[in-house]
Amino acid sequence: MPQQTFFNLPDEKRQLILDLAIEEFAQHDYKNASISNLVARAGIAKGSFYQYFEDKRDLYLYLIQIAGEEKKRFLEQKSPPNPGMHLFDFLRWAMSEGARFEFSNPLLAQVAYRALFSDRPFGNDPFNQLQDMVMAYYLSLVQLGKSQGVIEGDLDDSLVVFLLSTIFNNFGKFVLESQKIAPTDLASGSVDYRSVNMDELAGQLIAILQRGLAPRN
């Protein structure tokens, strides 16, 4: 976590450092992300950086924490239209809104994706808890679907969790590729996510998923 000196900075300066850090770690893996480049762009001395953060690792883990908090806040602001909705209706909503978060926060989403699935420069320990929480959430959805009678009860829970996590984790990438949107265009802010029919794409994908997981007659 950052030192108190970081939180004592003016809001504008603190946000500038975070924005530049997110950009640096989104564009480079952990090994190649440069604190020297970050402090030069932020207009601060390198010594000042180490008054704000213990080291590069400390900053990286803080950015991952921010990514999780921002996505949680985003989804809470877009609460499901019906709290008691059918599981697959909820999945359709969650998939659309999750993709909207990625479109709205492409750099932050890239940092989080690297941490979860590829860039683990100091082993798995700092990330296992985060990934375990994600998988536990998917498991709760699978169990809910079985209790609602919309998922075949004999299906292996871990297999369905794997299926859900794979689909949700790659849906944003699929949308970009299917709409021929370059990630650089998304990161530059030149793409309006409202021009992409994510609801229709999510609806089709969830319909396929629903038919495949439905109880056998």
C-alpha positions in Angstrom: 0.0 0.0 0.0 1.2 3.6 -0.6 2.8 5.6 2.2 0.7 8.3 3.8 2.9 10.9 2.0 1.2 9.8 -1.2 -2.3 10.4 0.2 -1.1 13.8 1.4 -0.5 14.9 -2.2 -3.0 17.3 -3.8 -5.7 15.2 -5.5 -4.7 16.4 -9.0 -1.0 15.4 -8.5 -2.0 12.0 -6.9 -4.3 11.2 -9.8 -1.7 12.2 -12.4 0.8 9.7 -10.9 -1.8 6.9 -10.8 -2.9 7.6 -14.4 0.6 7.5 -15.7 1.4 4.4 -13.7 -1.7 2.6 -15.1 -0.6 3.6 -18.6 3.0 2.4 -18.0 1.9 -1.0 -16.7 -0.8 -1.4 -19.3 1.7 -0.8 -22.1 4.5 -2.9 -20.7 4.8 -6.1 -18.6 6.1 -5.8 -15.1 9.7 -6.4 -16.0 9.7 -3.7 -18.7 7.6 -1.1 -16.9 9.9 1.7 -16.0 9.7 3.8 -12.8 12.3 6.1 -14.3 9.9 6.8 -17.2 7.0 7.2 -14.9 8.6 9.8 -12.6 10.0 11.7 -15.6 6.5 12.0 -17.1 5.0 12.9 -13.7 7.6 15.6 -13.1 8.7 14.2 -9.8 12.1 13.1 -8.5 12.8 9.4 -8.3 13.5 9.8 -4.6 10.0 11.2 -4.2 8.5 8.1 -5.7 10.1 6.0 -2.9 8.5 8.3 -0.4 5.1 7.4 -1.9 5.6 3.7 -2.5 8.0 1.1 -1.0 9.0 -0.1 -4.5 7.8 -1.0 -7.9 6.0 -4.1 -6.6 4.1 -2.0 -4.1 2.8 0.3 -6.8 1.9 -2.7 -9.1 -0.1 -4.4 -6.4 -1.9 -1.1 -5.5 -2.9 -0.7 -9.2 -4.4 -4.2 -9.2 -6.3 -3.3 -6.0 -7.6 -0.2 -7.7 -8.7 -2.2 -10.8 -10.8 -4.5 -8.6 -12.3 -1.6 -6.6 -13.2 0.4 -9.7 -14.9 -2.5 -11.4 -16.9 -3.3 -8.3 -17.9 0.3 -8.0 -18.9 0.4 -11.7 -21.1 -2.7 -11.4 -22.7 -1.4 -8.2 -23.7 1.8 -10.0 -25.2 -0.4 -12.7 -27.2 -2.7 -10.4 -29.2 -5.4 -12.1 -32.7 -4.3 -13.2 -34.2 -7.1 -11.2 -32.3 -8.5 -8.1 -34.2 -11.8 -8.3 -33.7 -12.3 -12.0 -33.1 -15.6 -13.7 -29.4 -16.7 -13.6 -28.9 -16.5 -17.4 -30.6 -13.0 -17.5 -28.1 -12.0 -14.8 -25.2 -13.4 -16.8 -26.3 -11.5 -19.9 -26.4 -8.3 -17.9 -23.1 -8.9 -16.2 -21.3 -9.8 -19.4 -22.6 -6.6 -21.1 -21.7 -4.4 -18.2 -18.3 -6.0 -17.7 -17.4 -5.3 -21.3 -18.6 -1.7 -20.9 -16.2 -1.4 -17.9 -13.3 -2.6 -20.1 -14.3 -0.3 -22.9 -14.6 2.6 -20.4 -11.3 1.8 -18.6 -9.2 0.0 -21.2 -5.8 0.6 -19.6 -6.9 -0.3 -16.1 -8.6 -3.4 -17.5 -5.4 -4.4 -19.2 -3.3 -4.1 -16.0 -5.8 -6.4 -14.2 -5.9 -8.9 -17.1 -2.1 -9.2 -17.1 -2.0 -9.7 -13.3 -4.7 -12.4 -13.4 -3.6 -14.4 -16.4 -0.1 -13.7 -17.5 2.2 -11.2 -15.7 3.1 -12.7 -12.3 6.7 -11.4 -11.8 7.0 -12.4 -8.1 5.1 -15.7 -8.1 1.5 -16.5 -7.6 1.1 -15.7 -3.9 0.0 -12.0 -4.3 -2.6 -13.0 -6.9 -3.9 -16.3 -5.7 -6.3 -14.7 -3.3 -7.7 -12.5 -6.0 -8.1 -15.4 -8.5 -9.6 -17.6 -5.7 -12.2 -14.9 -5.0 -13.1 -14.7 -8.7 -13.5 -18.5 -9.0 -15.5 -18.7 -5.8 -17.9 -16.1 -7.3 -18.3 -18.2 -10.4 -18.9 -21.3 -8.3 -21.7 -19.5 -6.4 -23.3 -18.7 -9.8 -23.1 -22.3 -10.9 -24.7 -23.5 -7.6 -27.4 -20.9 -8.0 -28.1 -22.1 -11.5 -28.5 -25.7 -10.3 -30.8 -24.6 -7.4 -32.9 -22.7 -9.9 -33.1 -25.8 -12.1 -31.5 -24.1 -15.1 -28.2 -25.9 -15.0 -27.9 -29.7 -15.3 -27.3 -31.0 -11.8 -24.9 -33.8 -12.9 -22.5 -31.4 -14.6 -19.1 -31.0 -12.8 -19.1 -27.7 -10.9 -15.4 -27.0 -11.6 -15.9 -27.6 -15.4 -18.8 -25.1 -15.5 -16.8 -22.6 -13.5 -13.9 -23.0 -16.0 -16.4 -22.5 -18.9 -17.9 -19.3 -17.3 -14.5 -17.8 -16.4 -13.1 -18.5 -19.9 -16.1 -16.9 -21.6 -16.2 -13.9 -19.3 -12.5 -13.3 -19.4 -12.4 -13.3 -23.2 -15.6 -11.6 -24.1 -14.1 -8.1 -24.3 -11.3 -9.3 -26.6 -13.9 -11.1 -28.8 -15.9 -7.8 -29.1 -12.8 -5.9 -30.1 -11.9 -8.5 -32.8 -15.4 -9.0 -34.1 -15.9 -5.2 -34.4 -12.4 -4.7 -35.9 -11.5 -2.3 -33.1 -7.8 -1.9 -32.5 -6.8 -1.9 -28.8 -4.8 1.2 -29.4 -8.0 3.0 -30.6 -9.8 1.9 -27.5 -7.0 3.1 -25.2 -6.9 6.5 -27.0 -10.6 7.1 -26.3 -11.5 7.3 -29.9 -14.1 4.5 -29.7 -17.5 5.1 -28.2 -18.6 1.8 -26.6 -22.2 2.9 -27.2 -21.6 2.3 -30.9 -20.9 -1.4 -30.2 -23.9 -3.6 -29.8 -22.6 -5.5 -26.8 -26.1 -6.4 -25.6 -26.9 -8.3 -28.7 -23.5 -10.1 -28.7 -23.8 -11.0 -25.0 -27.4 -12.2 -25.6 -26.3 -14.6 -28.4 -23.4 -15.9 -26.4 -25.5 -16.5 -23.2 -28.2 -18.2 -25.3 -25.7 -20.7 -26.6 -24.4 -21.2 -23.0 -27.9 -21.6 -21.7 -28.8 -24.3 -24.2 -25.5 -26.2 -23.5 -26.0 -26.2 -19.7 -29.7 -26.8 -19.6 -31.0 -29.8 -17.7 -31.4 -32.9 -19.8 -34.9 -34.2 -20.3 
